Amino acid sequence: MTRGNQREQDRLKAQKKLAGQAKPKESASSLAKRKEADADALRAKQKKAEEARAAAAAGGGGTSAKK
């Protein structure tokens, strides 16, 4: 277990390490653009899934084999 000055030095070292890992903040415009791009990607994914469900329903929707 560290004691005395070593404990304080370790604490400072950990604070510096965490400060170096901080992400830069996004501007409001870039945040809005990223949110819109994410929303577009999600809409496309949902549309593709909906089409796959419709195709499965139209094709009988069954995967069971006849004996």
CHARMM internal coordinates of N, CA and C (Angstrom, degrees):
IC EDIT
DIST 1 N 1 CA 1.4450
DIST 1 CA 1 C 1.5283
ANGL 1 N 1 CA 1 C 108.28
DIST 1 C 2 N 1.3338
ANGL 1 CA 1 C 2 N 115.21
DIHE 1 N 1 CA 1 C 2 N 134.86
DIST 2 N 2 CA 1.4577
ANGL 1 C 2 N 2 CA 118.33
DIHE 1 CA 1 C 2 N 2 CA -179.78
DIST 2 CA 2 C 1.5217
ANGL 2 N 2 CA 2 C 109.94
DIHE 1 C 2 N 2 CA 2 C -81.01
DIST 2 C 3 N 1.3095
ANGL 2 CA 2 C 3 N 115.39
DIHE 2 N 2 CA 2 C 3 N 148.31
DIST 3 N 3 CA 1.4613
ANGL 2 C 3 N 3 CA 119.79
DIHE 2 CA 2 C 3 N 3 CA -177.59
DIST 3 CA 3 C 1.5176
ANGL 3 N 3 CA 3 C 110.43
DIHE 2 C 3 N 3 CA 3 C -137.46
DIST 3 C 4 N 1.3129
ANGL 3 CA 3 C 4 N 115.08
DIHE 3 N 3 CA 3 C 4 N 158.20
DIST 4 N 4 CA 1.4528
ANGL 3 C 4 N 4 CA 121.09
DIHE 3 CA 3 C 4 N 4 CA 172.51
DIST 4 CA 4 C 1.5095
ANGL 4 N 4 CA 4 C 113.68
DIHE 3 C 4 N 4 CA 4 C 62.24
DIST 4 C 5 N 1.3291
ANGL 4 CA 4 C 5 N 114.73
DIHE 4 N 4 CA 4 C 5 N -129.49
DIST 5 N 5 CA 1.4513
ANGL 4 C 5 N 5 CA 121.52
DIHE 4 CA 4 C 5 N 5 CA -175.13
DIST 5 CA 5 C 1.5304
ANGL 5 N 5 CA 5 C 112.12
DIHE 4 C 5 N 5 CA 5 C -64.39
DIST 5 C 6 N 1.2979
ANGL 5 CA 5 C 6 N 117.40
DIHE 5 N 5 CA 5 C 6 N -33.82
DIST 6 N 6 CA 1.4638
ANGL 5 C 6 N 6 CA 120.40
DIHE 5 CA 5 C 6 N 6 CA -178.12
DIST 6 CA 6 C 1.5352
ANGL 6 N 6 CA 6 C 111.04
DIHE 5 C 6 N 6 CA 6 C -62.40
DIST 6 C 7 N 1.3156
ANGL 6 CA 6 C 7 N 116.96
DIHE 6 N 6 CA 6 C 7 N -39.28
DIST 7 N 7 CA 1.4666
ANGL 6 C 7 N 7 CA 121.11
DIHE 6 CA 6 C 7 N 7 CA 178.60
DIST 7 CA 7 C 1.5233
ANGL 7 N 7 CA 7 C 110.53
DIHE 6 C 7 N 7 CA 7 C -60.54
DIST 7 C 8 N 1.3354
ANGL 7 CA 7 C 8 N 116.09
DIHE 7 N 7 CA 7 C 8 N -44.63
DIST 8 N 8 CA 1.4608
ANGL 7 C 8 N 8 CA 120.75
DIHE 7 CA 7 C 8 N 8 CA 179.85
DIST 8 CA 8 C 1.5343
ANGL 8 N 8 CA 8 C 110.62
DIHE 7 C 8 N 8 CA 8 C -65.77
DIST 8 C 9 N 1.3119
ANGL 8 CA 8 C 9 N 117.55
DIHE 8 N 8 CA 8 C 9 N -40.48
DIST 9 N 9 CA 1.4633
ANGL 8 C 9 N 9 CA 120.26
DIHE 8 CA 8 C 9 N 9 CA 178.21
DIST 9 CA 9 C 1.5287
ANGL 9 N 9 CA 9 C 111.07
DIHE 8 C 9 N 9 CA 9 C -64.28
DIST 9 C 10 N 1.3102
ANGL 9 CA 9 C 10 N 117.69
DIHE 9 N 9 CA 9 C 10 N -40.54
DIST 10 N 10 CA 1.4665
ANGL 9 C 10 N 10 CA 120.94
DIHE 9 CA 9 C 10 N 10 CA 177.79
DIST 10 CA 10 C 1.5217
ANGL 10 N 10 CA 10 C 111.39
DIHE 9 C 10 N 10 CA 10 C -64.40
DIST 10 C 11 N 1.3241
ANGL 10 CA 10 C 11 N 116.18
DIHE 10 N 10 CA 10 C 11 N -38.01
DIST 11 N 11 CA 1.4646
ANGL 10 C 11 N 11 CA 120.61
DIHE 10 CA 10 C 11 N 11 CA 178.90
DIST 11 CA 11 C 1.5288
ANGL 11 N 11 CA 11 C 110.05
DIHE 10 C 11 N 11 CA 11 C -64.56
DIST 11 C 12 N 1.3191
ANGL 11 CA 11 C 12 N 117.58
DIHE 11 N 11 CA 11 C 12 N -44.19
DIST 12 N 12 CA 1.4681
ANGL 11 C 12 N 12 CA 121.39
DIHE 11 CA 11 C 12 N 12 CA 178.60
DIST 12 CA 12 C 1.5250
ANGL 12 N 12 CA 12 C 111.26
DIHE 11 C 12 N 12 CA 12 C -64.10
DIST 12 C 13 N 1.3255
ANGL 12 CA 12 C 13 N 115.69
DIHE 12 N 12 CA 12 C 13 N -40.27
DIST 13 N 13 CA 1.4596
ANGL 12 C 13 N 13 CA 120.15
DIHE 12 CA 12 C 13 N 13 CA 178.90
DIST 13 CA 13 C 1.5292
ANGL 13 N 13 CA 13 C 111.00
DIHE 12 C 13 N 13 CA 13 C -62.76
DIST 13 C 14 N 1.3230
ANGL 13 CA 13 C 14 N 116.30
DIHE 13 N 13 CA 13 C 14 N -41.41
DIST 14 N 14 CA 1.4682
ANGL 13 C 14 N 14 CA 120.59
DIHE 13 CA 13 C 14 N 14 CA 178.86
DIST 14 CA 14 C 1.5230
ANGL 14 N 14 CA 14 C 110.95
DIHE 13 C 14 N 14 CA 14 C -65.84
DIST 14 C 15 N 1.3254
ANGL 14 CA 14 C 15 N 117.93
DIHE 14 N 14 CA 14 C 15 N -38.94
DIST 15 N 15 CA 1.4586
ANGL 14 C 15 N 15 CA 121.10
DIHE 14 CA 14 C 15 N 15 CA 178.39
DIST 15 CA 15 C 1.5196
ANGL 15 N 15 CA 15 C 111.34
DIHE 14 C 15 N 15 CA 15 C -63.99
DIST 15 C 16 N 1.3247
ANGL 15 CA 15 C 16 N 117.12
DIHE 15 N 15 CA 15 C 16 N -41.67
DIST 16 N 16 CA 1.4597
ANGL 15 C 16 N 16 CA 120.79
DIHE 15 CA 15 C 16 N 16 CA 177.95
DIST 16 CA 16 C 1.5223
ANGL 16 N 16 CA 16 C 110.94
DIHE 15 C 16 N 16 CA 16 C -63.48
DIST 16 C 17 N 1.3249
ANGL 16 CA 16 C 17 N 116.17
DIHE 16 N 16 CA 16 C 17 N -40.29
DIST 17 N 17 CA 1.4597
ANGL 16 C 17 N 17 CA 120.61
DIHE 16 CA 16 C 17 N 17 CA -179.88
DIST 17 CA 17 C 1.5242
ANGL 17 N 17 CA 17 C 110.68
DIHE 16 C 17 N 17 CA 17 C -63.77
DIST 17 C 18 N 1.3314
ANGL 17 CA 17 C 18 N 116.75
DIHE 17 N 17 CA 17 C 18 N -44.14
DIST 18 N 18 CA 1.4603
ANGL 17 C 18 N 18 CA 120.47
DIHE 17 CA 17 C 18 N 18 CA 178.96
DIST 18 CA 18 C 1.5197
ANGL 18 N 18 CA 18 C 111.85
DIHE 17 C 18 N 18 CA 18 C -66.31
DIST 18 C 19 N 1.3152
ANGL 18 CA 18 C 19 N 117.50
DIHE 18 N 18 CA 18 C 19 N -36.00
DIST 19 N 19 CA 1.4584
ANGL 18 C 19 N 19 CA 121.07
DIHE 18 CA 18 C 19 N 19 CA 179.02
DIST 19 CA 19 C 1.5279
ANGL 19 N 19 CA 19 C 110.71
DIHE 18 C 19 N 19 CA 19 C -65.98
DIST 19 C 20 N 1.3153
ANGL 19 CA 19 C 20 N 117.31
DIHE 19 N 19 CA 19 C 20 N -34.07
DIST 20 N 20 CA 1.4584
ANGL 19 C 20 N 20 CA 121.35
DIHE 19 CA 19 C 20 N 20 CA 179.14
DIST 20 CA 20 C 1.5175
ANGL 20 N 20 CA 20 C 112.78
DIHE 19 C 20 N 20 CA 20 C -72.35
DIST 20 C 21 N 1.3153
ANGL 20 CA 20 C 21 N 117.20
DIHE 20 N 20 CA 20 C 21 N -20.80
DIST 21 N 21 CA 1.4574
ANGL 20 C 21 N 21 CA 121.10
DIHE 20 CA 20 C 21 N 21 CA -178.29
DIST 21 CA 21 C 1.5232
ANGL 21 N 21 CA 21 C 112.87
DIHE 20 C 21 N 21 CA 21 C -90.63
DIST 21 C 22 N 1.3188
ANGL 21 CA 21 C 22 N 118.37
DIHE 21 N 21 CA 21 C 22 N -7.79
DIST 22 N 22 CA 1.4594
ANGL 21 C 22 N 22 CA 121.92
DIHE 21 CA 21 C 22 N 22 CA -176.78
DIST 22 CA 22 C 1.5264
ANGL 22 N 22 CA 22 C 110.18
DIHE 21 C 22 N 22 CA 22 C -63.13
DIST 22 C 23 N 1.3234
ANGL 22 CA 22 C 23 N 115.58
DIHE 22 N 22 CA 22 C 23 N 135.82
DIST 23 N 23 CA 1.4634
ANGL 22 C 23 N 23 CA 120.60
DIHE 22 CA 22 C 23 N 23 CA 178.47
DIST 23 CA 23 C 1.5263
ANGL 23 N 23 CA 23 C 109.30
DIHE 22 C 23 N 23 CA 23 C -80.21
DIST 23 C 24 N 1.3197
ANGL 23 CA 23 C 24 N 116.46
DIHE 23 N 23 CA 23 C 24 N 145.44
DIST 24 N 24 CA 1.4672
ANGL 23 C 24 N 24 CA 117.93
DIHE 23 CA 23 C 24 N 24 CA 174.45
DIST 24 CA 24 C 1.5304
ANGL 24 N 24 CA 24 C 109.43
DIHE 23 C 24 N 24 CA 24 C -69.57
DIST 24 C 25 N 1.3117
ANGL 24 CA 24 C 25 N 116.19
DIHE 24 N 24 CA 24 C 25 N 143.93
DIST 25 N 25 CA 1.4668
ANGL 24 C 25 N 25 CA 120.08
DIHE 24 CA 24 C 25 N 25 CA -178.26
DIST 25 CA 25 C 1.5167
ANGL 25 N 25 CA 25 C 109.87
DIHE 24 C 25 N 25 CA 25 C -74.56
DIST 25 C 26 N 1.3404
ANGL 25 CA 25 C 26 N 114.86
DIHE 25 N 25 CA 25 C 26 N 144.78
DIST 26 N 26 CA 1.4580
ANGL 25 C 26 N 26 CA 120.51
DIHE 25 CA 25 C 26 N 26 CA 178.50
DIST 26 CA 26 C 1.5156
ANGL 26 N 26 CA 26 C 109.72
DIHE 25 C 26 N 26 CA 26 C -84.76
DIST 26 C 27 N 1.3184
ANGL 26 CA 26 C 27 N 115.11
DIHE 26 N 26 CA 26 C 27 N 149.47
DIST 27 N 27 CA 1.4564
ANGL 26 C 27 N 27 CA 118.47
DIHE 26 CA 26 C 27 N 27 CA 174.33
DIST 27 CA 27 C 1.5226
ANGL 27 N 27 CA 27 C 108.21
DIHE 26 C 27 N 27 CA 27 C -76.88
DIST 27 C 28 N 1.3018
ANGL 27 CA 27 C 28 N 117.02
DIHE 27 N 27 CA 27 C 28 N 163.38
DIST 28 N 28 CA 1.4578
ANGL 27 C 28 N 28 CA 121.37
DIHE 27 CA 27 C 28 N 28 CA -177.36
DIST 28 CA 28 C 1.5278
ANGL 28 N 28 CA 28 C 111.22
DIHE 27 C 28 N 28 CA 28 C -62.50
DIST 28 C 29 N 1.3222
ANGL 28 CA 28 C 29 N 117.16
DIHE 28 N 28 CA 28 C 29 N -37.78
DIST 29 N 29 CA 1.4634
ANGL 28 C 29 N 29 CA 119.42
DIHE 28 CA 28 C 29 N 29 CA -178.25
DIST 29 CA 29 C 1.5260
ANGL 29 N 29 CA 29 C 111.52
DIHE 28 C 29 N 29 CA 29 C -70.85
DIST 29 C 30 N 1.3270
ANGL 29 CA 29 C 30 N 118.02
DIHE 29 N 29 CA 29 C 30 N -40.27
DIST 30 N 30 CA 1.4560
ANGL 29 C 30 N 30 CA 119.39
DIHE 29 CA 29 C 30 N 30 CA 179.66
DIST 30 CA 30 C 1.5286
ANGL 30 N 30 CA 30 C 110.56
DIHE 29 C 30 N 30 CA 30 C -70.84
DIST 30 C 31 N 1.3283
ANGL 30 CA 30 C 31 N 116.76
DIHE 30 N 30 CA 30 C 31 N -33.11
DIST 31 N 31 CA 1.4634
ANGL 30 C 31 N 31 CA 120.54
DIHE 30 CA 30 C 31 N 31 CA 176.48
DIST 31 CA 31 C 1.5240
ANGL 31 N 31 CA 31 C 110.30
DIHE 30 C 31 N 31 CA 31 C -64.85
DIST 31 C 32 N 1.3292
ANGL 31 CA 31 C 32 N 117.02
DIHE 31 N 31 CA 31 C 32 N -42.97
DIST 32 N 32 CA 1.4624
ANGL 31 C 32 N 32 CA 121.12
DIHE 31 CA 31 C 32 N 32 CA 179.28
DIST 32 CA 32 C 1.5274
ANGL 32 N 32 CA 32 C 110.49
DIHE 31 C 32 N 32 CA 32 C -64.62
DIST 32 C 33 N 1.3335
ANGL 32 CA 32 C 33 N 116.89
DIHE 32 N 32 CA 32 C 33 N -40.93
DIST 33 N 33 CA 1.4664
ANGL 32 C 33 N 33 CA 120.38
DIHE 32 CA 32 C 33 N 33 CA 179.27
DIST 33 CA 33 C 1.5259
ANGL 33 N 33 CA 33 C 110.74
DIHE 32 C 33 N 33 CA 33 C -64.13
DIST 33 C 34 N 1.3364
ANGL 33 CA 33 C 34 N 116.29
DIHE 33 N 33 CA 33 C 34 N -41.58
DIST 34 N 34 CA 1.4649
ANGL 33 C 34 N 34 CA 119.88
DIHE 33 CA 33 C 34 N 34 CA -179.88
DIST 34 CA 34 C 1.5146
ANGL 34 N 34 CA 34 C 111.02
DIHE 33 C 34 N 34 CA 34 C -66.70
DIST 34 C 35 N 1.3269
ANGL 34 CA 34 C 35 N 116.97
DIHE 34 N 34 CA 34 C 35 N -40.69
DIST 35 N 35 CA 1.4617
ANGL 34 C 35 N 35 CA 120.35
DIHE 34 CA 34 C 35 N 35 CA 178.14
DIST 35 CA 35 C 1.5295
ANGL 35 N 35 CA 35 C 110.93
DIHE 34 C 35 N 35 CA 35 C -62.62
DIST 35 C 36 N 1.3249
ANGL 35 CA 35 C 36 N 116.65
DIHE 35 N 35 CA 35 C 36 N -41.75
DIST 36 N 36 CA 1.4626
ANGL 35 C 36 N 36 CA 120.58
DIHE 35 CA 35 C 36 N 36 CA 179.40
DIST 36 CA 36 C 1.5280
ANGL 36 N 36 CA 36 C 111.08
DIHE 35 C 36 N 36 CA 36 C -65.66
DIST 36 C 37 N 1.3285
ANGL 36 CA 36 C 37 N 117.10
DIHE 36 N 36 CA 36 C 37 N -40.84
DIST 37 N 37 CA 1.4623
ANGL 36 C 37 N 37 CA 120.61
DIHE 36 CA 36 C 37 N 37 CA 178.39
DIST 37 CA 37 C 1.5288
ANGL 37 N 37 CA 37 C 110.76
DIHE 36 C 37 N 37 CA 37 C -65.18
DIST 37 C 38 N 1.3266
ANGL 37 CA 37 C 38 N 116.61
DIHE 37 N 37 CA 37 C 38 N -40.16
DIST 38 N 38 CA 1.4659
ANGL 37 C 38 N 38 CA 120.42
DIHE 37 CA 37 C 38 N 38 CA 177.12
DIST 38 CA 38 C 1.5233
ANGL 38 N 38 CA 38 C 110.99
DIHE 37 C 38 N 38 CA 38 C -63.98
DIST 38 C 39 N 1.3321
ANGL 38 CA 38 C 39 N 116.51
DIHE 38 N 38 CA 38 C 39 N -40.99
DIST 39 N 39 CA 1.4593
ANGL 38 C 39 N 39 CA 120.78
DIHE 38 CA 38 C 39 N 39 CA 179.58
DIST 39 CA 39 C 1.5303
ANGL 39 N 39 CA 39 C 110.54
DIHE 38 C 39 N 39 CA 39 C -65.05
DIST 39 C 40 N 1.3265
ANGL 39 CA 39 C 40 N 117.39
DIHE 39 N 39 CA 39 C 40 N -40.88
DIST 40 N 40 CA 1.4687
ANGL 39 C 40 N 40 CA 120.93
DIHE 39 CA 39 C 40 N 40 CA 177.97
DIST 40 CA 40 C 1.5296
ANGL 40 N 40 CA 40 C 110.89
DIHE 39 C 40 N 40 CA 40 C -62.39
DIST 40 C 41 N 1.3167
ANGL 40 CA 40 C 41 N 116.24
DIHE 40 N 40 CA 40 C 41 N -42.17
DIST 41 N 41 CA 1.4625
ANGL 40 C 41 N 41 CA 120.22
DIHE 40 CA 40 C 41 N 41 CA 179.55
DIST 41 CA 41 C 1.5238
ANGL 41 N 41 CA 41 C 110.37
DIHE 40 C 41 N 41 CA 41 C -63.94
DIST 41 C 42 N 1.3245
ANGL 41 CA 41 C 42 N 117.15
DIHE 41 N 41 CA 41 C 42 N -40.71
DIST 42 N 42 CA 1.4615
ANGL 41 C 42 N 42 CA 121.01
DIHE 41 CA 41 C 42 N 42 CA 179.61
DIST 42 CA 42 C 1.5269
ANGL 42 N 42 CA 42 C 110.76
DIHE 41 C 42 N 42 CA 42 C -66.73
DIST 42 C 43 N 1.3305
ANGL 42 CA 42 C 43 N 117.05
DIHE 42 N 42 CA 42 C 43 N -40.96
DIST 43 N 43 CA 1.4737
ANGL 42 C 43 N 43 CA 119.71
DIHE 42 CA 42 C 43 N 43 CA 177.42
DIST 43 CA 43 C 1.5241
ANGL 43 N 43 CA 43 C 111.14
DIHE 42 C 43 N 43 CA 43 C -61.70
DIST 43 C 44 N 1.3167
ANGL 43 CA 43 C 44 N 117.60
DIHE 43 N 43 CA 43 C 44 N -42.04
DIST 44 N 44 CA 1.4647
ANGL 43 C 44 N 44 CA 121.40
DIHE 43 CA 43 C 44 N 44 CA 179.29
DIST 44 CA 44 C 1.5294
ANGL 44 N 44 CA 44 C 110.05
DIHE 43 C 44 N 44 CA 44 C -64.07
DIST 44 C 45 N 1.3019
ANGL 44 CA 44 C 45 N 117.42
DIHE 44 N 44 CA 44 C 45 N -41.29
DIST 45 N 45 CA 1.4631
ANGL 44 C 45 N 45 CA 121.67
DIHE 44 CA 44 C 45 N 45 CA 178.88
DIST 45 CA 45 C 1.5247
ANGL 45 N 45 CA 45 C 110.87
DIHE 44 C 45 N 45 CA 45 C -64.29
DIST 45 C 46 N 1.3311
ANGL 45 CA 45 C 46 N 117.09
DIHE 45 N 45 CA 45 C 46 N -42.19
DIST 46 N 46 CA 1.4598
ANGL 45 C 46 N 46 CA 120.90
DIHE 45 CA 45 C 46 N 46 CA 178.93
DIST 46 CA 46 C 1.5230
ANGL 46 N 46 CA 46 C 111.09
DIHE 45 C 46 N 46 CA 46 C -65.99
DIST 46 C 47 N 1.3316
ANGL 46 CA 46 C 47 N 116.85
DIHE 46 N 46 CA 46 C 47 N -39.24
DIST 47 N 47 CA 1.4575
ANGL 46 C 47 N 47 CA 120.75
DIHE 46 CA 46 C 47 N 47 CA 179.31
DIST 47 CA 47 C 1.5250
ANGL 47 N 47 CA 47 C 109.93
DIHE 46 C 47 N 47 CA 47 C -64.07
DIST 47 C 48 N 1.3196
ANGL 47 CA 47 C 48 N 117.43
DIHE 47 N 47 CA 47 C 48 N -42.77
DIST 48 N 48 CA 1.4565
ANGL 47 C 48 N 48 CA 121.66
DIHE 47 CA 47 C 48 N 48 CA 179.08
DIST 48 CA 48 C 1.5259
ANGL 48 N 48 CA 48 C 110.72
DIHE 47 C 48 N 48 CA 48 C -63.03
DIST 48 C 49 N 1.3191
ANGL 48 CA 48 C 49 N 117.41
DIHE 48 N 48 CA 48 C 49 N -41.73
DIST 49 N 49 CA 1.4622
ANGL 48 C 49 N 49 CA 121.33
DIHE 48 CA 48 C 49 N 49 CA 179.04
DIST 49 CA 49 C 1.5229
ANGL 49 N 49 CA 49 C 110.88
DIHE 48 C 49 N 49 CA 49 C -66.33
DIST 49 C 50 N 1.3215
ANGL 49 CA 49 C 50 N 116.65
DIHE 49 N 49 CA 49 C 50 N -39.78
DIST 50 N 50 CA 1.4671
ANGL 49 C 50 N 50 CA 121.43
DIHE 49 CA 49 C 50 N 50 CA 178.37
DIST 50 CA 50 C 1.5278
ANGL 50 N 50 CA 50 C 110.48
DIHE 49 C 50 N 50 CA 50 C -63.76
DIST 50 C 51 N 1.3296
ANGL 50 CA 50 C 51 N 117.72
DIHE 50 N 50 CA 50 C 51 N -41.38
DIST 51 N 51 CA 1.4609
ANGL 50 C 51 N 51 CA 121.58
DIHE 50 CA 50 C 51 N 51 CA 177.59
DIST 51 CA 51 C 1.5271
ANGL 51 N 51 CA 51 C 111.15
DIHE 50 C 51 N 51 CA 51 C -64.58
DIST 51 C 52 N 1.3152
ANGL 51 CA 51 C 52 N 116.56
DIHE 51 N 51 CA 51 C 52 N -38.79
DIST 52 N 52 CA 1.4634
ANGL 51 C 52 N 52 CA 120.23
DIHE 51 CA 51 C 52 N 52 CA 178.87
DIST 52 CA 52 C 1.5224
ANGL 52 N 52 CA 52 C 110.58
DIHE 51 C 52 N 52 CA 52 C -65.83
DIST 52 C 53 N 1.3361
ANGL 52 CA 52 C 53 N 117.09
DIHE 52 N 52 CA 52 C 53 N -40.04
DIST 53 N 53 CA 1.4715
ANGL 52 C 53 N 53 CA 120.15
DIHE 52 CA 52 C 53 N 53 CA 177.39
DIST 53 CA 53 C 1.5232
ANGL 53 N 53 CA 53 C 110.99
DIHE 52 C 53 N 53 CA 53 C -65.35
DIST 53 C 54 N 1.3355
ANGL 53 CA 53 C 54 N 117.00
DIHE 53 N 53 CA 53 C 54 N -40.17
DIST 54 N 54 CA 1.4610
ANGL 53 C 54 N 54 CA 121.05
DIHE 53 CA 53 C 54 N 54 CA 179.44
DIST 54 CA 54 C 1.5271
ANGL 54 N 54 CA 54 C 110.58
DIHE 53 C 54 N 54 CA 54 C -65.46
DIST 54 C 55 N 1.3319
ANGL 54 CA 54 C 55 N 116.76
DIHE 54 N 54 CA 54 C 55 N -39.54
DIST 55 N 55 CA 1.4595
ANGL 54 C 55 N 55 CA 120.31
DIHE 54 CA 54 C 55 N 55 CA 179.09
DIST 55 CA 55 C 1.5218
ANGL 55 N 55 CA 55 C 110.76
DIHE 54 C 55 N 55 CA 55 C -66.93
DIST 55 C 56 N 1.3202
ANGL 55 CA 55 C 56 N 117.05
DIHE 55 N 55 CA 55 C 56 N -38.23
DIST 56 N 56 CA 1.4607
ANGL 55 C 56 N 56 CA 120.65
DIHE 55 CA 55 C 56 N 56 CA 178.97
DIST 56 CA 56 C 1.5280
ANGL 56 N 56 CA 56 C 110.24
DIHE 55 C 56 N 56 CA 56 C -67.45
DIST 56 C 57 N 1.3190
ANGL 56 CA 56 C 57 N 117.20
DIHE 56 N 56 CA 56 C 57 N -37.95
DIST 57 N 57 CA 1.4628
ANGL 56 C 57 N 57 CA 120.92
DIHE 56 CA 56 C 57 N 57 CA 179.70
DIST 57 CA 57 C 1.5272
ANGL 57 N 57 CA 57 C 110.64
DIHE 56 C 57 N 57 CA 57 C -70.26
DIST 57 C 58 N 1.3207
ANGL 57 CA 57 C 58 N 116.87
DIHE 57 N 57 CA 57 C 58 N -37.92
DIST 58 N 58 CA 1.4524
ANGL 57 C 58 N 58 CA 121.07
DIHE 57 CA 57 C 58 N 58 CA -179.00
DIST 58 CA 58 C 1.5403
ANGL 58 N 58 CA 58 C 110.65
DIHE 57 C 58 N 58 CA 58 C -72.59
DIST 58 C 59 N 1.3015
ANGL 58 CA 58 C 59 N 117.05
DIHE 58 N 58 CA 58 C 59 N -29.39
DIST 59 N 59 CA 1.4479
ANGL 58 C 59 N 59 CA 121.00
DIHE 58 CA 58 C 59 N 59 CA -177.98
DIST 59 CA 59 C 1.5267
ANGL 59 N 59 CA 59 C 112.46
DIHE 58 C 59 N 59 CA 59 C -86.06
DIST 59 C 60 N 1.2986
ANGL 59 CA 59 C 60 N 118.80
DIHE 59 N 59 CA 59 C 60 N 13.12
DIST 60 N 60 CA 1.4376
ANGL 59 C 60 N 60 CA 121.29
DIHE 59 CA 59 C 60 N 60 CA -179.97
DIST 60 CA 60 C 1.5130
ANGL 60 N 60 CA 60 C 111.63
DIHE 59 C 60 N 60 CA 60 C 102.34
DIST 60 C 61 N 1.2919
ANGL 60 CA 60 C 61 N 116.18
DIHE 60 N 60 CA 60 C 61 N -24.90
DIST 61 N 61 CA 1.4439
ANGL 60 C 61 N 61 CA 120.43
DIHE 60 CA 60 C 61 N 61 CA 174.59
DIST 61 CA 61 C 1.5103
ANGL 61 N 61 CA 61 C 114.95
DIHE 60 C 61 N 61 CA 61 C 68.40
DIST 61 C 62 N 1.3232
ANGL 61 CA 61 C 62 N 118.84
DIHE 61 N 61 CA 61 C 62 N 0.64
DIST 62 N 62 CA 1.4428
ANGL 61 C 62 N 62 CA 120.54
DIHE 61 CA 61 C 62 N 62 CA -177.47
DIST 62 CA 62 C 1.5179
ANGL 62 N 62 CA 62 C 111.79
DIHE 61 C 62 N 62 CA 62 C -102.72
DIST 62 C 63 N 1.2812
ANGL 62 CA 62 C 63 N 115.41
DIHE 62 N 62 CA 62 C 63 N 142.36
DIST 63 N 63 CA 1.4628
ANGL 62 C 63 N 63 CA 119.60
DIHE 62 CA 62 C 63 N 63 CA 176.11
DIST 63 CA 63 C 1.5234
ANGL 63 N 63 CA 63 C 110.02
DIHE 62 C 63 N 63 CA 63 C -113.45
DIST 63 C 64 N 1.3231
ANGL 63 CA 63 C 64 N 116.70
DIHE 63 N 63 CA 63 C 64 N 2.39
DIST 64 N 64 CA 1.4751
ANGL 63 C 64 N 64 CA 119.56
DIHE 63 CA 63 C 64 N 64 CA -178.35
DIST 64 CA 64 C 1.5217
ANGL 64 N 64 CA 64 C 109.33
DIHE 63 C 64 N 64 CA 64 C -77.57
DIST 64 C 65 N 1.3025
ANGL 64 CA 64 C 65 N 115.85
DIHE 64 N 64 CA 64 C 65 N 140.97
DIST 65 N 65 CA 1.4663
ANGL 64 C 65 N 65 CA 122.18
DIHE 64 CA 64 C 65 N 65 CA -179.17
DIST 65 CA 65 C 1.5339
ANGL 65 N 65 CA 65 C 109.30
DIHE 64 C 65 N 65 CA 65 C -91.17
DIST 65 C 66 N 1.3241
ANGL 65 CA 65 C 66 N 114.65
DIHE 65 N 65 CA 65 C 66 N 145.69
DIST 66 N 66 CA 1.4679
ANGL 65 C 66 N 66 CA 119.69
DIHE 65 CA 65 C 66 N 66 CA 177.17
DIST 66 CA 66 C 1.5203
ANGL 66 N 66 CA 66 C 109.39
DIHE 65 C 66 N 66 CA 66 C -82.15
DIST 66 C 67 N 1.3398
ANGL 66 CA 66 C 67 N 115.91
DIHE 66 N 66 CA 66 C 67 N 144.90
DIST 67 N 67 CA 1.4606
ANGL 66 C 67 N 67 CA 120.29
DIHE 66 CA 66 C 67 N 67 CA 179.32
DIST 67 CA 67 C 1.5038
ANGL 67 N 67 CA 67 C 111.01
DIHE 66 C 67 N 67 CA 67 C -101.59
END
COOR INIT
IC SEED 1 N 1 CA 1 C
IC BUILD
